[in-house]
Amino acid sequence: MSDTAAERALLCRAAAGDREAFDAFVHTTAPSVWTVLRRLTATESSAEDALQETFISAWRGASSFRPDGNARSWLYGIARRQAARTWRRRAGEPLDSEPLSELADRAGWGADPESIASRAEDRAVLLHAISTLSDADQLVLTRCDLEGDTPTELAQELDIAPGTLRVRLHRARLRLMAALKSEVTHG
């Protein structure tokens, strides 16, 4: 049984109330969900919060999973929504209690506060623009552009032709560019 089929089977068993199956599903998928969330959130603690909320939502909503669907894609959709909620909850809060210059040095940005603020603002705009896209667009962008999966790998996982996935990725990038342009001009 492939990983996708195994994950689908575990999630279907979890939907029927099998806690051990859900624990196995969490164990199998948590590392990749963590990677996605860490890239979509501002801090490690935000990613941890979103990870916990993702799996709570997955447990509660397991019955909404279609048995013929892709379990990991379904889970990534939940994770992206949790990351967006975490970002909205923390909007306006300081990211850390460390002085800005120390955070900048650790991040390799230099100590210029204007540069730091600009980068943080750019990240917030990007995250908001991504959150306005469809789940399908968010999936291909997150997996190919943030996680580093190749279109061929993702196409295989989603059981579609690689050319189809490349077209979807291209269109998702165009929609992201349009959303970013809208954010900049109307934001």
Contacts in CASP RR format, 6 or more apart in sequence:
PFRMAT RR
TARGET T0000
AUTHOR 0000-0000-0000
METHOD contacts of the structure
MODEL  1
MSDTAAERALLCRAAAGDREAFDAFVHTTAPSVWTVLRRLTATESSAEDA
LQETFISAWRGASSFRPDGNARSWLYGIARRQAARTWRRRAGEPLDSEPL
SELADRAGWGADPESIASRAEDRAVLLHAISTLSDADQLVLTRCDLEGDT
PTELAQELDIAPGTLRVRLHRARLRLMAALKSEVTHG
1 9 0 8 1.000
3 28 0 8 1.000
4 70 0 8 1.000
4 71 0 8 1.000
4 72 0 8 1.000
4 157 0 8 1.000
6 28 0 8 1.000
7 25 0 8 1.000
7 28 0 8 1.000
7 29 0 8 1.000
7 71 0 8 1.000
7 72 0 8 1.000
8 67 0 8 1.000
8 69 0 8 1.000
8 70 0 8 1.000
8 71 0 8 1.000
9 21 0 8 1.000
10 21 0 8 1.000
10 22 0 8 1.000
10 24 0 8 1.000
10 25 0 8 1.000
10 28 0 8 1.000
10 71 0 8 1.000
11 21 0 8 1.000
11 22 0 8 1.000
11 25 0 8 1.000
11 58 0 8 1.000
11 62 0 8 1.000
11 65 0 8 1.000
11 71 0 8 1.000
11 74 0 8 1.000
12 65 0 8 1.000
12 67 0 8 1.000
13 21 0 8 1.000
13 22 0 8 1.000
14 21 0 8 1.000
14 22 0 8 1.000
14 25 0 8 1.000
14 59 0 8 1.000
14 62 0 8 1.000
15 61 0 8 1.000
15 62 0 8 1.000
15 63 0 8 1.000
15 65 0 8 1.000
17 62 0 8 1.000
22 58 0 8 1.000
22 59 0 8 1.000
22 62 0 8 1.000
25 58 0 8 1.000
25 71 0 8 1.000
26 55 0 8 1.000
29 71 0 8 1.000
29 72 0 8 1.000
29 75 0 8 1.000
30 51 0 8 1.000
30 55 0 8 1.000
32 72 0 8 1.000
32 147 0 8 1.000
33 51 0 8 1.000
33 54 0 8 1.000
33 55 0 8 1.000
33 75 0 8 1.000
33 76 0 8 1.000
33 79 0 8 1.000
34 47 0 8 1.000
34 51 0 8 1.000
35 147 0 8 1.000
36 76 0 8 1.000
36 79 0 8 1.000
36 80 0 8 1.000
36 83 0 8 1.000
36 142 0 8 1.000
36 143 0 8 1.000
36 146 0 8 1.000
36 147 0 8 1.000
37 47 0 8 1.000
37 50 0 8 1.000
37 51 0 8 1.000
37 54 0 8 1.000
37 79 0 8 1.000
37 82 0 8 1.000
37 83 0 8 1.000
38 44 0 8 1.000
38 47 0 8 1.000
39 142 0 8 1.000
39 146 0 8 1.000
39 147 0 8 1.000
40 47 0 8 1.000
40 50 0 8 1.000
40 79 0 8 1.000
40 80 0 8 1.000
40 83 0 8 1.000
40 84 0 8 1.000
40 87 0 8 1.000
40 127 0 8 1.000
40 130 0 8 1.000
40 142 0 8 1.000
40 146 0 8 1.000
41 47 0 8 1.000
41 50 0 8 1.000
41 83 0 8 1.000
41 86 0 8 1.000
41 87 0 8 1.000
42 87 0 8 1.000
42 90 0 8 1.000
42 95 0 8 1.000
42 120 0 8 1.000
42 123 0 8 1.000
43 95 0 8 1.000
43 96 0 8 1.000
46 83 0 8 1.000
46 86 0 8 1.000
46 87 0 8 1.000
46 90 0 8 1.000
47 83 0 8 1.000
49 86 0 8 1.000
50 79 0 8 1.000
50 82 0 8 1.000
50 83 0 8 1.000
50 85 0 8 1.000
50 86 0 8 1.000
51 79 0 8 1.000
51 82 0 8 1.000
53 82 0 8 1.000
53 85 0 8 1.000
53 86 0 8 1.000
54 75 0 8 1.000
54 78 0 8 1.000
54 79 0 8 1.000
54 82 0 8 1.000
57 78 0 8 1.000
57 81 0 8 1.000
57 82 0 8 1.000
58 75 0 8 1.000
58 78 0 8 1.000
65 71 0 8 1.000
65 74 0 8 1.000
66 74 0 8 1.000
70 157 0 8 1.000
70 158 0 8 1.000
70 159 0 8 1.000
72 157 0 8 1.000
73 139 0 8 1.000
73 157 0 8 1.000
73 158 0 8 1.000
76 138 0 8 1.000
76 139 0 8 1.000
76 142 0 8 1.000
76 143 0 8 1.000
77 135 0 8 1.000
77 138 0 8 1.000
77 139 0 8 1.000
80 130 0 8 1.000
80 131 0 8 1.000
80 135 0 8 1.000
80 138 0 8 1.000
80 139 0 8 1.000
80 142 0 8 1.000
83 127 0 8 1.000
83 131 0 8 1.000
84 127 0 8 1.000
84 131 0 8 1.000
87 124 0 8 1.000
87 127 0 8 1.000
87 128 0 8 1.000
87 131 0 8 1.000
91 124 0 8 1.000
95 103 0 8 1.000
95 120 0 8 1.000
96 103 0 8 1.000
100 113 0 8 1.000
100 116 0 8 1.000
101 110 0 8 1.000
101 111 0 8 1.000
101 113 0 8 1.000
103 116 0 8 1.000
104 110 0 8 1.000
104 111 0 8 1.000
104 112 0 8 1.000
104 113 0 8 1.000
104 115 0 8 1.000
104 116 0 8 1.000
105 111 0 8 1.000
109 115 0 8 1.000
109 116 0 8 1.000
109 119 0 8 1.000
110 116 0 8 1.000
125 180 0 8 1.000
125 183 0 8 1.000
125 184 0 8 1.000
126 180 0 8 1.000
128 183 0 8 1.000
129 176 0 8 1.000
129 179 0 8 1.000
129 180 0 8 1.000
129 182 0 8 1.000
129 183 0 8 1.000
130 138 0 8 1.000
130 141 0 8 1.000
130 142 0 8 1.000
130 176 0 8 1.000
130 179 0 8 1.000
131 138 0 8 1.000
132 179 0 8 1.000
133 141 0 8 1.000
133 172 0 8 1.000
133 175 0 8 1.000
133 176 0 8 1.000
133 179 0 8 1.000
136 168 0 8 1.000
136 172 0 8 1.000
137 168 0 8 1.000
137 171 0 8 1.000
137 172 0 8 1.000
137 175 0 8 1.000
137 176 0 8 1.000
138 172 0 8 1.000
140 154 0 8 1.000
140 165 0 8 1.000
140 168 0 8 1.000
140 169 0 8 1.000
140 172 0 8 1.000
141 169 0 8 1.000
141 172 0 8 1.000
141 173 0 8 1.000
141 176 0 8 1.000
143 149 0 8 1.000
143 154 0 8 1.000
144 150 0 8 1.000
144 151 0 8 1.000
144 154 0 8 1.000
144 169 0 8 1.000
145 173 0 8 1.000
149 157 0 8 1.000
151 162 0 8 1.000
151 163 0 8 1.000
151 165 0 8 1.000
151 166 0 8 1.000
151 169 0 8 1.000
152 162 0 8 1.000
152 165 0 8 1.000
154 165 0 8 1.000
155 161 0 8 1.000
155 162 0 8 1.000
155 163 0 8 1.000
155 164 0 8 1.000
155 165 0 8 1.000
156 162 0 8 1.000
158 165 0 8 1.000
END
